[in-house]
Amino acid sequence: MSSFAHRIGIKLAVVHAAVFICAAAYSLLSTDPWAGLVWNYFSWIDFPISLLNRLFGERYYEWLDNHASGFDLFLYPPHLVHGIAGTAWWYLLPRLVLSKRNGGVWPGDRVTDKTTPP
């Protein structure tokens, strides 16, 4: 039997992945020059995971420009950070905020938790 945190985490991760795929398709296929700014919304949605974008500096983009291939769209930092790490964050987030009784990491409340003797 799966825990409440697992079931909620799966649902949140699926929704996040679907929104990410829509945003990635919009930013790649749009003729609007401002379409890439859609990742700014993800900076708020995926905080604090979005701070990983800061790890990618100019050297990474220079390397990416020199080694361009069909795989370079996957290596684009917003795709790595928001697509993979952001989706994993939304899967794990319920575990980080719920009690152990619900599949999380925090101990239950002593007053309302009936599973532990007084």
Biopython code that builds the backbone (N, CA, C, O; Angstrom):
import numpy as np
from Bio.PDB.StructureBuilder import StructureBuilder

atoms = [
    (1, "MET", "N", (0.839, -1.175, 0.000)),
    (1, "MET", "CA", (0.000, 0.000, 0.000)),
    (1, "MET", "C", (0.893, 1.251, 0.000)),
    (1, "MET", "O", (1.819, 1.367, 0.803)),
    (2, "SER", "N", (0.602, 2.156, -0.893)),
    (2, "SER", "CA", (1.412, 3.372, -0.968)),
    (2, "SER", "C", (0.912, 4.404, 0.030)),
    (2, "SER", "O", (-0.268, 4.437, 0.379)),
    (3, "SER", "N", (1.823, 5.234, 0.476)),
    (3, "SER", "CA", (1.490, 6.239, 1.478)),
    (3, "SER", "C", (0.786, 7.428, 0.832)),
    (3, "SER", "O", (0.809, 7.611, -0.385)),
    (4, "PHE", "N", (0.170, 8.214, 1.679)),
    (4, "PHE", "CA", (-0.504, 9.431, 1.235)),
    (4, "PHE", "C", (0.498, 10.367, 0.564)),
    (4, "PHE", "O", (0.199, 10.958, -0.474)),
    (5, "ALA", "N", (1.681, 10.502, 1.152)),
    (5, "ALA", "CA", (2.714, 11.376, 0.582)),
    (5, "ALA", "C", (3.140, 10.891, -0.801)),
    (5, "ALA", "O", (3.383, 11.704, -1.693)),
    (6, "HIS", "N", (3.232, 9.593, -0.985)),
    (6, "HIS", "CA", (3.619, 9.038, -2.282)),
    (6, "HIS", "C", (2.553, 9.350, -3.333)),
    (6, "HIS", "O", (2.874, 9.775, -4.443)),
    (7, "ARG", "N", (1.281, 9.136, -2.978)),
    (7, "ARG", "CA", (0.200, 9.383, -3.938)),
    (7, "ARG", "C", (0.117, 10.860, -4.316)),
    (7, "ARG", "O", (-0.046, 11.195, -5.489)),
    (8, "ILE", "N", (0.229, 11.739, -3.327)),
    (8, "ILE", "CA", (0.196, 13.179, -3.618)),
    (8, "ILE", "C", (1.432, 13.581, -4.422)),
    (8, "ILE", "O", (1.335, 14.378, -5.355)),
    (9, "GLY", "N", (2.597, 13.031, -4.061)),
    (9, "GLY", "CA", (3.832, 13.351, -4.774)),
    (9, "GLY", "C", (3.783, 12.957, -6.238)),
    (9, "GLY", "O", (4.243, 13.705, -7.101)),
    (10, "ILE", "N", (3.228, 11.788, -6.521)),
    (10, "ILE", "CA", (3.088, 11.345, -7.918)),
    (10, "ILE", "C", (2.200, 12.311, -8.694)),
    (10, "ILE", "O", (2.527, 12.700, -9.815)),
    (11, "LYS", "N", (1.078, 12.695, -8.092)),
    (11, "LYS", "CA", (0.163, 13.618, -8.777)),
    (11, "LYS", "C", (0.821, 14.973, -9.028)),
    (11, "LYS", "O", (0.699, 15.530, -10.119)),
    (12, "LEU", "N", (1.515, 15.502, -8.024)),
    (12, "LEU", "CA", (2.191, 16.786, -8.201)),
    (12, "LEU", "C", (3.292, 16.703, -9.266)),
    (12, "LEU", "O", (3.452, 17.621, -10.071)),
    (13, "ALA", "N", (4.041, 15.607, -9.264)),
    (13, "ALA", "CA", (5.115, 15.445, -10.252)),
    (13, "ALA", "C", (4.558, 15.329, -11.669)),
    (13, "ALA", "O", (5.136, 15.878, -12.607)),
    (14, "VAL", "N", (3.450, 14.624, -11.830)),
    (14, "VAL", "CA", (2.838, 14.491, -13.162)),
    (14, "VAL", "C", (2.338, 15.847, -13.654)),
    (14, "VAL", "O", (2.543, 16.199, -14.815)),
    (15, "VAL", "N", (1.685, 16.606, -12.778)),
    (15, "VAL", "CA", (1.213, 17.939, -13.170)),
    (15, "VAL", "C", (2.399, 18.834, -13.523)),
    (15, "VAL", "O", (2.363, 19.548, -14.525)),
    (16, "HIS", "N", (3.452, 18.795, -12.700)),
    (16, "HIS", "CA", (4.637, 19.614, -12.980)),
    (16, "HIS", "C", (5.269, 19.219, -14.311)),
    (16, "HIS", "O", (5.636, 20.088, -15.102)),
    (17, "ALA", "N", (5.398, 17.930, -14.563)),
    (17, "ALA", "CA", (5.997, 17.473, -15.816)),
    (17, "ALA", "C", (5.149, 17.912, -17.016)),
    (17, "ALA", "O", (5.695, 18.312, -18.044)),
    (18, "ALA", "N", (3.835, 17.840, -16.892)),
    (18, "ALA", "CA", (2.963, 18.258, -17.993)),
    (18, "ALA", "C", (3.094, 19.757, -18.258)),
    (18, "ALA", "O", (3.166, 20.180, -19.412)),
    (19, "VAL", "N", (3.124, 20.558, -17.197)),
    (19, "VAL", "CA", (3.288, 22.005, -17.370)),
    (19, "VAL", "C", (4.666, 22.308, -17.944)),
    (19, "VAL", "O", (4.806, 23.196, -18.785)),
    (20, "PHE", "N", (5.686, 21.578, -17.496)),
    (20, "PHE", "CA", (7.033, 21.769, -18.047)),
    (20, "PHE", "C", (7.066, 21.458, -19.538)),
    (20, "PHE", "O", (7.647, 22.217, -20.314)),
    (21, "ILE", "N", (6.452, 20.354, -19.946)),
    (21, "ILE", "CA", (6.454, 19.978, -21.367)),
    (21, "ILE", "C", (5.751, 21.040, -22.204)),
    (21, "ILE", "O", (6.210, 21.381, -23.294)),
    (22, "CYS", "N", (4.634, 21.563, -21.695)),
    (22, "CYS", "CA", (3.935, 22.638, -22.409)),
    (22, "CYS", "C", (4.803, 23.894, -22.502)),
    (22, "CYS", "O", (4.861, 24.531, -23.553)),
    (23, "ALA", "N", (5.471, 24.248, -21.416)),
    (23, "ALA", "CA", (6.333, 25.432, -21.418)),
    (23, "ALA", "C", (7.526, 25.243, -22.347)),
    (23, "ALA", "O", (7.909, 26.168, -23.063)),
    (24, "ALA", "N", (8.114, 24.049, -22.338)),
    (24, "ALA", "CA", (9.253, 23.784, -23.218)),
    (24, "ALA", "C", (8.827, 23.843, -24.684)),
    (24, "ALA", "O", (9.533, 24.412, -25.516)),
    (25, "ALA", "N", (7.678, 23.257, -24.997)),
    (25, "ALA", "CA", (7.175, 23.306, -26.370)),
    (25, "ALA", "C", (6.887, 24.745, -26.784)),
    (25, "ALA", "O", (7.202, 25.147, -27.904)),
    (26, "TYR", "N", (6.291, 25.520, -25.883)),
    (26, "TYR", "CA", (6.009, 26.920, -26.193)),
    (26, "TYR", "C", (7.297, 27.696, -26.442)),
    (26, "TYR", "O", (7.386, 28.447, -27.413)),
    (27, "SER", "N", (8.297, 27.526, -25.580)),
    (27, "SER", "CA", (9.528, 28.301, -25.751)),
    (27, "SER", "C", (10.329, 27.862, -26.975)),
    (27, "SER", "O", (11.047, 28.672, -27.561)),
    (28, "LEU", "N", (10.217, 26.600, -27.367)),
    (28, "LEU", "CA", (10.963, 26.119, -28.532)),
    (28, "LEU", "C", (10.254, 26.408, -29.852)),
    (28, "LEU", "O", (10.908, 26.675, -30.860)),
    (29, "LEU", "N", (8.935, 26.358, -29.853)),
    (29, "LEU", "CA", (8.187, 26.468, -31.108)),
    (29, "LEU", "C", (7.630, 27.854, -31.373)),
    (29, "LEU", "O", (7.187, 28.132, -32.488)),
    (30, "SER", "N", (7.640, 28.720, -30.392)),
    (30, "SER", "CA", (7.058, 30.045, -30.555)),
    (30, "SER", "C", (7.966, 30.945, -31.388)),
    (30, "SER", "O", (9.192, 30.839, -31.335)),
    (31, "THR", "N", (7.343, 31.822, -32.151)),
    (31, "THR", "CA", (8.107, 32.817, -32.910)),
    (31, "THR", "C", (8.288, 34.098, -32.104)),
    (31, "THR", "O", (8.987, 35.016, -32.532)),
    (32, "ASP", "N", (7.661, 34.152, -30.945)),
    (32, "ASP", "CA", (7.787, 35.310, -30.064)),
    (32, "ASP", "C", (9.191, 35.343, -29.460)),
    (32, "ASP", "O", (9.612, 34.366, -28.841)),
    (33, "PRO", "N", (9.923, 36.447, -29.629)),
    (33, "PRO", "CA", (11.282, 36.495, -29.073)),
    (33, "PRO", "C", (11.313, 36.483, -27.541)),
    (33, "PRO", "O", (12.360, 36.212, -26.954)),
    (34, "TRP", "N", (10.207, 36.765, -26.900)),
    (34, "TRP", "CA", (10.129, 36.776, -25.440)),
    (34, "TRP", "C", (9.667, 35.440, -24.877)),
    (34, "TRP", "O", (9.450, 35.333, -23.670)),
    (35, "ALA", "N", (9.514, 34.433, -25.703)),
    (35, "ALA", "CA", (8.982, 33.141, -25.255)),
    (35, "ALA", "C", (9.884, 32.468, -24.218)),
    (35, "ALA", "O", (9.393, 31.739, -23.356)),
    (36, "GLY", "N", (11.173, 32.699, -24.291)),
    (36, "GLY", "CA", (12.096, 32.094, -23.332)),
    (36, "GLY", "C", (11.906, 32.585, -21.912)),
    (36, "GLY", "O", (12.412, 31.975, -20.970)),
    (37, "LEU", "N", (11.180, 33.684, -21.748)),
    (37, "LEU", "CA", (10.934, 34.207, -20.407)),
    (37, "LEU", "C", (9.943, 33.360, -19.618)),
    (37, "LEU", "O", (9.697, 33.626, -18.441)),
    (38, "VAL", "N", (9.380, 32.354, -20.251)),
    (38, "VAL", "CA", (8.483, 31.453, -19.532)),
    (38, "VAL", "C", (9.221, 30.758, -18.384)),
    (38, "VAL", "O", (8.597, 30.332, -17.413)),
    (39, "TRP", "N", (10.543, 30.643, -18.494)),
    (39, "TRP", "CA", (11.321, 29.993, -17.430)),
    (39, "TRP", "C", (11.377, 30.841, -16.175)),
    (39, "TRP", "O", (11.683, 30.325, -15.101)),
    (40, "ASN", "N", (11.086, 32.140, -16.284)),
    (40, "ASN", "CA", (11.021, 32.971, -15.081)),
    (40, "ASN", "C", (9.888, 32.529, -14.161)),
    (40, "ASN", "O", (10.023, 32.603, -12.940)),
    (41, "TYR", "N", (8.779, 32.075, -14.725)),
    (41, "TYR", "CA", (7.693, 31.554, -13.896)),
    (41, "TYR", "C", (8.158, 30.315, -13.137)),
    (41, "TYR", "O", (7.815, 30.117, -11.971)),
    (42, "PHE", "N", (8.938, 29.496, -13.815)),
    (42, "PHE", "CA", (9.432, 28.282, -13.164)),
    (42, "PHE", "C", (10.434, 28.598, -12.061)),
    (42, "PHE", "O", (10.609, 27.799, -11.141)),
    (43, "SER", "N", (11.083, 29.731, -12.137)),
    (43, "SER", "CA", (11.992, 30.117, -11.050)),
    (43, "SER", "C", (11.233, 30.248, -9.741)),
    (43, "SER", "O", (11.768, 29.930, -8.679)),
    (44, "TRP", "N", (9.999, 30.710, -9.806)),
    (44, "TRP", "CA", (9.166, 30.817, -8.604)),
    (44, "TRP", "C", (8.523, 29.492, -8.258)),
    (44, "TRP", "O", (8.452, 29.125, -7.085)),
    (45, "ILE", "N", (8.058, 28.775, -9.254)),
    (45, "ILE", "CA", (7.374, 27.502, -9.015)),
    (45, "ILE", "C", (8.325, 26.482, -8.392)),
    (45, "ILE", "O", (7.935, 25.752, -7.481)),
    (46, "ASP", "N", (9.556, 26.425, -8.867)),
    (46, "ASP", "CA", (10.515, 25.403, -8.439)),
    (46, "ASP", "C", (11.499, 25.884, -7.384)),
    (46, "ASP", "O", (12.504, 25.217, -7.136)),
    (47, "PHE", "N", (11.235, 27.020, -6.763)),
    (47, "PHE", "CA", (12.155, 27.481, -5.728)),
    (47, "PHE", "C", (12.146, 26.494, -4.573)),
    (47, "PHE", "O", (11.058, 26.097, -4.155)),
    (48, "PRO", "N", (13.252, 26.082, -4.040)),
    (48, "PRO", "CA", (14.634, 26.522, -4.152)),
    (48, "PRO", "C", (15.455, 25.769, -5.200)),
    (48, "PRO", "O", (16.634, 26.065, -5.393)),
    (49, "ILE", "N", (14.840, 24.801, -5.875)),
    (49, "ILE", "CA", (15.559, 24.025, -6.894)),
    (49, "ILE", "C", (16.030, 24.930, -8.032)),
    (49, "ILE", "O", (17.076, 24.676, -8.630)),
    (50, "SER", "N", (15.279, 25.970, -8.331)),
    (50, "SER", "CA", (15.652, 26.866, -9.424)),
    (50, "SER", "C", (16.975, 27.585, -9.169)),
    (50, "SER", "O", (17.562, 28.138, -10.100)),
    (51, "LEU", "N", (17.450, 27.587, -7.932)),
    (51, "LEU", "CA", (18.760, 28.188, -7.649)),
    (51, "LEU", "C", (19.890, 27.412, -8.327)),
    (51, "LEU", "O", (20.993, 27.937, -8.481)),
    (52, "LEU", "N", (19.631, 26.192, -8.724)),
    (52, "LEU", "CA", (20.648, 25.411, -9.450)),
    (52, "LEU", "C", (21.016, 26.057, -10.776)),
    (52, "LEU", "O", (22.104, 25.815, -11.300)),
    (53, "ASN", "N", (20.125, 26.875, -11.325)),
    (53, "ASN", "CA", (20.445, 27.584, -12.569)),
    (53, "ASN", "C", (21.681, 28.448, -12.412)),
    (53, "ASN", "O", (22.395, 28.692, -13.385)),
    (54, "ARG", "N", (21.944, 28.915, -11.195)),
    (54, "ARG", "CA", (23.115, 29.753, -10.939)),
    (54, "ARG", "C", (24.422, 28.979, -11.099)),
    (54, "ARG", "O", (25.472, 29.585, -11.314)),
    (55, "LEU", "N", (24.377, 27.661, -10.997)),
    (55, "LEU", "CA", (25.589, 26.856, -11.139)),
    (55, "LEU", "C", (26.111, 26.848, -12.574)),
    (55, "LEU", "O", (27.300, 26.644, -12.815)),
    (56, "PHE", "N", (25.208, 27.072, -13.511)),
    (56, "PHE", "CA", (25.613, 27.083, -14.916)),
    (56, "PHE", "C", (26.075, 28.484, -15.267)),
    (56, "PHE", "O", (25.287, 29.429, -15.236)),
    (57, "GLY", "N", (27.335, 28.620, -15.597)),
    (57, "GLY", "CA", (27.898, 29.935, -15.926)),
    (57, "GLY", "C", (28.167, 30.062, -17.414)),
    (57, "GLY", "O", (27.715, 29.254, -18.226)),
    (58, "GLU", "N", (28.909, 31.093, -17.739)),
    (58, "GLU", "CA", (29.244, 31.362, -19.129)),
    (58, "GLU", "C", (30.036, 30.212, -19.767)),
    (58, "GLU", "O", (29.857, 29.919, -20.950)),
    (59, "ARG", "N", (30.896, 29.572, -18.998)),
    (59, "ARG", "CA", (31.700, 28.474, -19.555)),
    (59, "ARG", "C", (30.816, 27.336, -20.042)),
    (59, "ARG", "O", (31.106, 26.709, -21.062)),
    (60, "TYR", "N", (29.742, 27.072, -19.315)),
    (60, "TYR", "CA", (28.829, 26.006, -19.733)),
    (60, "TYR", "C", (28.181, 26.356, -21.068)),
    (60, "TYR", "O", (28.095, 25.509, -21.957)),
    (61, "TYR", "N", (27.726, 27.598, -21.214)),
    (61, "TYR", "CA", (27.092, 28.003, -22.472)),
    (61, "TYR", "C", (28.092, 28.011, -23.624)),
    (61, "TYR", "O", (27.734, 27.671, -24.752)),
    (62, "GLU", "N", (29.340, 28.394, -23.355)),
    (62, "GLU", "CA", (30.374, 28.332, -24.389)),
    (62, "GLU", "C", (30.619, 26.887, -24.810)),
    (62, "GLU", "O", (30.743, 26.593, -25.999)),
    (63, "TRP", "N", (30.687, 25.985, -23.827)),
    (63, "TRP", "CA", (30.889, 24.579, -24.143)),
    (63, "TRP", "C", (29.705, 24.048, -24.944)),
    (63, "TRP", "O", (29.883, 23.288, -25.896)),
    (64, "LEU", "N", (28.507, 24.447, -24.561)),
    (64, "LEU", "CA", (27.312, 23.987, -25.252)),
    (64, "LEU", "C", (27.276, 24.485, -26.689)),
    (64, "LEU", "O", (26.859, 23.753, -27.586)),
    (65, "ASP", "N", (27.710, 25.728, -26.921)),
    (65, "ASP", "CA", (27.754, 26.262, -28.279)),
    (65, "ASP", "C", (28.762, 25.521, -29.146)),
    (65, "ASP", "O", (28.523, 25.325, -30.338)),
    (66, "ASN", "N", (29.880, 25.109, -28.570)),
    (66, "ASN", "CA", (30.922, 24.418, -29.326)),
    (66, "ASN", "C", (30.600, 22.954, -29.577)),
    (66, "ASN", "O", (31.124, 22.365, -30.523)),
    (67, "HIS", "N", (29.763, 22.363, -28.764)),
    (67, "HIS", "CA", (29.440, 20.942, -28.899)),
    (67, "HIS", "C", (27.968, 20.732, -29.232)),
    (67, "HIS", "O", (27.339, 19.798, -28.734)),
    (68, "ALA", "N", (27.433, 21.588, -30.060)),
    (68, "ALA", "CA", (26.004, 21.515, -30.388)),
    (68, "ALA", "C", (25.699, 20.243, -31.162)),
    (68, "ALA", "O", (26.415, 19.864, -32.089)),
    (69, "SER", "N", (24.629, 19.606, -30.760)),
    (69, "SER", "CA", (24.147, 18.408, -31.452)),
    (69, "SER", "C", (22.642, 18.346, -31.218)),
    (69, "SER", "O", (22.046, 19.296, -30.710)),
    (70, "GLY", "N", (22.038, 17.237, -31.587)),
    (70, "GLY", "CA", (20.619, 17.069, -31.312)),
    (70, "GLY", "C", (20.334, 16.930, -29.831)),
    (70, "GLY", "O", (19.203, 17.113, -29.381)),
    (71, "PHE", "N", (21.370, 16.605, -29.081)),
    (71, "PHE", "CA", (21.237, 16.388, -27.640)),
    (71, "PHE", "C", (21.337, 17.696, -26.861)),
    (71, "PHE", "O", (21.066, 17.720, -25.661)),
    (72, "ASP", "N", (21.723, 18.786, -27.531)),
    (72, "ASP", "CA", (21.952, 20.041, -26.809)),
    (72, "ASP", "C", (20.678, 20.642, -26.224)),
    (72, "ASP", "O", (20.751, 21.382, -25.242)),
    (73, "LEU", "N", (19.522, 20.347, -26.795)),
    (73, "LEU", "CA", (18.282, 20.858, -26.208)),
    (73, "LEU", "C", (18.009, 20.221, -24.855)),
    (73, "LEU", "O", (17.423, 20.844, -23.971)),
    (74, "PHE", "N", (18.437, 18.980, -24.701)),
    (74, "PHE", "CA", (18.286, 18.317, -23.408)),
    (74, "PHE", "C", (19.233, 18.914, -22.383)),
    (74, "PHE", "O", (18.898, 19.002, -21.202)),
    (75, "LEU", "N", (20.422, 19.329, -22.830)),
    (75, "LEU", "CA", (21.429, 19.873, -21.929)),
    (75, "LEU", "C", (21.214, 21.344, -21.601)),
    (75, "LEU", "O", (21.969, 21.912, -20.812)),
    (76, "TYR", "N", (20.210, 21.966, -22.185)),
    (76, "TYR", "CA", (19.899, 23.365, -21.888)),
    (76, "TYR", "C", (19.529, 23.464, -20.411)),
    (76, "TYR", "O", (18.630, 22.751, -19.963)),
    (77, "PRO", "N", (20.198, 24.331, -19.637)),
    (77, "PRO", "CA", (20.013, 24.346, -18.175)),
    (77, "PRO", "C", (18.574, 24.399, -17.670)),
    (77, "PRO", "O", (18.250, 23.652, -16.747)),
    (78, "PRO", "N", (17.686, 25.239, -18.219)),
    (78, "PRO", "CA", (16.314, 25.192, -17.707)),
    (78, "PRO", "C", (15.640, 23.828, -17.907)),
    (78, "PRO", "O", (14.793, 23.426, -17.109)),
    (79, "HIS", "N", (16.015, 23.133, -18.960)),
    (79, "HIS", "CA", (15.436, 21.805, -19.162)),
    (79, "HIS", "C", (15.940, 20.826, -18.109)),
    (79, "HIS", "O", (15.177, 20.002, -17.606)),
    (80, "LEU", "N", (17.215, 20.916, -17.778)),
    (80, "LEU", "CA", (17.772, 20.033, -16.751)),
    (80, "LEU", "C", (17.208, 20.366, -15.367)),
    (80, "LEU", "O", (16.772, 19.480, -14.631)),
    (81, "VAL", "N", (17.225, 21.646, -15.029)),
    (81, "VAL", "CA", (16.832, 22.063, -13.685)),
    (81, "VAL", "C", (15.328, 21.909, -13.476)),
    (81, "VAL", "O", (14.899, 21.292, -12.501)),
    (82, "HIS", "N", (14.538, 22.457, -14.370)),
    (82, "HIS", "CA", (13.089, 22.447, -14.160)),
    (82, "HIS", "C", (12.444, 21.145, -14.611)),
    (82, "HIS", "O", (11.465, 20.699, -14.013)),
    (83, "GLY", "N", (12.979, 20.537, -15.652)),
    (83, "GLY", "CA", (12.386, 19.299, -16.149)),
    (83, "GLY", "C", (12.678, 18.093, -15.289)),
    (83, "GLY", "O", (11.786, 17.285, -15.030)),
    (84, "ILE", "N", (13.911, 17.959, -14.844)),
    (84, "ILE", "CA", (14.299, 16.776, -14.067)),
    (84, "ILE", "C", (14.286, 17.077, -12.572)),
    (84, "ILE", "O", (13.554, 16.442, -11.814)),
    (85, "ALA", "N", (15.091, 18.040, -12.153)),
    (85, "ALA", "CA", (15.197, 18.327, -10.715)),
    (85, "ALA", "C", (13.908, 18.931, -10.158)),
    (85, "ALA", "O", (13.518, 18.615, -9.035)),
    (86, "GLY", "N", (13.247, 19.791, -10.924)),
    (86, "GLY", "CA", (11.997, 20.393, -10.461)),
    (86, "GLY", "C", (10.885, 19.375, -10.297)),
    (86, "GLY", "O", (10.120, 19.439, -9.334)),
    (87, "THR", "N", (10.788, 18.444, -11.218)),
    (87, "THR", "CA", (9.777, 17.398, -11.114)),
    (87, "THR", "C", (10.065, 16.483, -9.923)),
    (87, "THR", "O", (9.148, 16.075, -9.212)),
    (88, "ALA", "N", (11.329, 16.169, -9.713)),
    (88, "ALA", "CA", (11.697, 15.357, -8.541)),
    (88, "ALA", "C", (11.397, 16.112, -7.248)),
    (88, "ALA", "O", (10.971, 15.508, -6.263)),
    (89, "TRP", "N", (11.615, 17.417, -7.243)),
    (89, "TRP", "CA", (11.312, 18.245, -6.067)),
    (89, "TRP", "C", (9.824, 18.156, -5.722)),
    (89, "TRP", "O", (9.466, 18.001, -4.555)),
    (90, "TRP", "N", (8.964, 18.253, -6.727)),
    (90, "TRP", "CA", (7.528, 18.202, -6.457)),
    (90, "TRP", "C", (7.085, 16.811, -6.036)),
    (90, "TRP", "O", (6.085, 16.674, -5.331)),
    (91, "TYR", "N", (7.806, 15.776, -6.452)),
    (91, "TYR", "CA", (7.504, 14.429, -5.964)),
    (91, "TYR", "C", (7.895, 14.286, -4.486)),
    (91, "TYR", "O", (7.166, 13.670, -3.707)),
    (92, "LEU", "N", (9.029, 14.846, -4.108)),
    (92, "LEU", "CA", (9.535, 14.702, -2.738)),
    (92, "LEU", "C", (8.936, 15.693, -1.746)),
    (92, "LEU", "O", (8.983, 15.454, -0.539)),
    (93, "LEU", "N", (8.383, 16.783, -2.221)),
    (93, "LEU", "CA", (7.880, 17.825, -1.332)),
    (93, "LEU", "C", (6.838, 17.337, -0.319)),
    (93, "LEU", "O", (6.928, 17.725, 0.846)),
    (94, "PRO", "N", (5.860, 16.513, -0.693)),
    (94, "PRO", "CA", (4.919, 16.028, 0.328)),
    (94, "PRO", "C", (5.597, 15.224, 1.435)),
    (94, "PRO", "O", (5.167, 15.282, 2.588)),
    (95, "ARG", "N", (6.625, 14.494, 1.111)),
    (95, "ARG", "CA", (7.353, 13.734, 2.127)),
    (95, "ARG", "C", (8.057, 14.650, 3.116)),
    (95, "ARG", "O", (8.237, 14.292, 4.280)),
    (96, "LEU", "N", (8.455, 15.838, 2.654)),
    (96, "LEU", "CA", (9.169, 16.780, 3.505)),
    (96, "LEU", "C", (8.251, 17.587, 4.421)),
    (96, "LEU", "O", (8.722, 18.191, 5.385)),
    (97, "VAL", "N", (6.960, 17.608, 4.138)),
    (97, "VAL", "CA", (6.054, 18.425, 4.947)),
    (97, "VAL", "C", (5.036, 17.611, 5.739)),
    (97, "VAL", "O", (4.391, 18.153, 6.636)),
    (98, "LEU", "N", (4.875, 16.335, 5.434)),
    (98, "LEU", "CA", (3.879, 15.520, 6.132)),
    (98, "LEU", "C", (4.504, 14.722, 7.272)),
    (98, "LEU", "O", (5.721, 14.553, 7.342)),
    (99, "SER", "N", (3.648, 14.242, 8.153)),
    (99, "SER", "CA", (4.102, 13.434, 9.281)),
    (99, "SER", "C", (4.434, 12.016, 8.814)),
    (99, "SER", "O", (4.063, 11.613, 7.711)),
    (100, "LYS", "N", (5.130, 11.273, 9.659)),
    (100, "LYS", "CA", (5.491, 9.893, 9.330)),
    (100, "LYS", "C", (4.256, 9.034, 9.102)),
    (100, "LYS", "O", (4.262, 8.134, 8.262)),
    (101, "ARG", "N", (3.214, 9.313, 9.841)),
    (101, "ARG", "CA", (1.976, 8.553, 9.710)),
    (101, "ARG", "C", (1.411, 8.652, 8.292)),
    (101, "ARG", "O", (0.766, 7.721, 7.812)),
    (102, "ASN", "N", (1.653, 9.774, 7.630)),
    (102, "ASN", "CA", (1.173, 9.986, 6.268)),
    (102, "ASN", "C", (2.252, 9.744, 5.213)),
    (102, "ASN", "O", (2.051, 10.057, 4.039)),
    (103, "GLY", "N", (3.384, 9.195, 5.619)),
    (103, "GLY", "CA", (4.450, 8.886, 4.675)),
    (103, "GLY", "C", (5.537, 9.927, 4.611)),
    (103, "GLY", "O", (6.420, 9.841, 3.757)),
    (104, "GLY", "N", (5.499, 10.912, 5.494)),
    (104, "GLY", "CA", (6.506, 11.966, 5.500)),
    (104, "GLY", "C", (7.660, 11.645, 6.426)),
    (104, "GLY", "O", (7.858, 10.494, 6.814)),
    (105, "VAL", "N", (8.409, 12.656, 6.771)),
    (105, "VAL", "CA", (9.598, 12.466, 7.600)),
    (105, "VAL", "C", (9.446, 13.007, 9.008)),
    (105, "VAL", "O", (10.293, 12.732, 9.859)),
    (106, "TRP", "N", (8.396, 13.768, 9.283)),
    (106, "TRP", "CA", (8.233, 14.396, 10.593)),
    (106, "TRP", "C", (7.436, 13.497, 11.528)),
    (106, "TRP", "O", (6.489, 12.837, 11.100)),
    (107, "PRO", "N", (7.811, 13.468, 12.796)),
    (107, "PRO", "CA", (7.034, 12.674, 13.753)),
    (107, "PRO", "C", (5.631, 13.260, 13.901)),
    (107, "PRO", "O", (5.419, 14.460, 13.728)),
    (108, "GLY", "N", (4.664, 12.369, 14.230)),
    (108, "GLY", "CA", (3.288, 12.812, 14.389)),
    (108, "GLY", "C", (3.096, 13.630, 15.648)),
    (108, "GLY", "O", (3.942, 13.626, 16.542)),
    (109, "ASP", "N", (1.991, 14.321, 15.709)),
    (109, "ASP", "CA", (1.648, 15.134, 16.876)),
    (109, "ASP", "C", (1.289, 14.207, 18.030)),
    (109, "ASP", "O", (0.474, 13.300, 17.863)),
    (110, "ARG", "N", (1.884, 14.421, 19.189)),
    (110, "ARG", "CA", (1.656, 13.556, 20.356)),
    (110, "ARG", "C", (0.207, 13.622, 20.839)),
    (110, "ARG", "O", (-0.296, 12.637, 21.381)),
    (111, "VAL", "N", (-0.465, 14.735, 20.661)),
    (111, "VAL", "CA", (-1.831, 14.886, 21.159)),
    (111, "VAL", "C", (-2.814, 14.105, 20.288)),
    (111, "VAL", "O", (-3.713, 13.444, 20.810)),
    (112, "THR", "N", (-2.652, 14.174, 18.973)),
    (112, "THR", "CA", (-3.618, 13.547, 18.079)),
    (112, "THR", "C", (-3.150, 12.214, 17.520)),
    (112, "THR", "O", (-3.948, 11.492, 16.923)),
    (113, "ASP", "N", (-1.884, 11.866, 17.693)),
    (113, "ASP", "CA", (-1.356, 10.626, 17.148)),
    (113, "ASP", "C", (-1.741, 9.472, 18.066)),
    (113, "ASP", "O", (-1.241, 9.375, 19.186)),
    (114, "LYS", "N", (-2.630, 8.596, 17.593)),
    (114, "LYS", "CA", (-3.124, 7.480, 18.412)),
    (114, "LYS", "C", (-2.271, 6.218, 18.260)),
    (114, "LYS", "O", (-2.546, 5.206, 18.905)),
    (115, "THR", "N", (-1.240, 6.269, 17.416)),
    (115, "THR", "CA", (-0.427, 5.079, 17.198)),
    (115, "THR", "C", (0.651, 4.895, 18.241)),
    (115, "THR", "O", (1.172, 3.789, 18.385)),
    (116, "THR", "N", (1.006, 5.936, 18.974)),
    (116, "THR", "CA", (2.040, 5.816, 19.995)),
    (116, "THR", "C", (1.404, 5.855, 21.377)),
    (116, "THR", "O", (0.521, 6.676, 21.625)),
    (117, "PRO", "N", (1.839, 4.979, 22.281)),
    (117, "PRO", "CA", (1.258, 5.012, 23.628)),
    (117, "PRO", "C", (1.726, 6.249, 24.380)),
    (117, "PRO", "O", (2.798, 6.782, 24.092)),
    (118, "PRO", "N", (0.912, 6.721, 25.367)),
    (118, "PRO", "CA", (1.273, 7.941, 26.104)),
    (118, "PRO", "C", (2.516, 7.760, 26.952)),
    (118, "PRO", "O", (2.944, 8.696, 27.628)),
]
sb = StructureBuilder()
sb.init_structure("model")
sb.init_model(0)
sb.init_chain("A")
sb.init_seg("    ")
for serial, (resi, resn, name, xyz) in enumerate(atoms, 1):
    if name == "N":
        sb.init_residue(resn, " ", resi, " ")
    sb.init_atom(name, np.array(xyz, "f"), 0.0, 1.0, " ", f" {name:<3s}", serial, name[0])
structure = sb.get_structure()
